[in-house]
């Protein structure tokens, strides 16, 4: 699935504007990437369209962002409330799940905090 297709998928799932759908998708890739080991981040990036691949490989984990809950990251970085952040996260996650392999999805889940895994059903 291409970059524009993924944005459109997020838009379809969420009802967000094209711009907000793009931001949600990109922020989700960043948020997931900082929670992954270097090898897993490269595996994840390899299955993404080039625009998202570059993004996944360019973010760097810090003690703060790799321990912070993805929901908190969205709320803080996007300056949005919890219901909107949840909708962005779930819409972007559902779109990404269609673009990457089932094995990669499981590998990602294995490296996320339990609270995040439960939320991403």
Secondary structure as UniProt FT lines:
FT   HELIX           3..14
FT   HELIX           18..33
FT   TURN            34..35
FT   HELIX           38..46
FT   HELIX           50..58
FT   HELIX           63..67
FT   HELIX           70..78
FT   HELIX           82..99
FT   HELIX           102..111
FT   HELIX           114..119
//
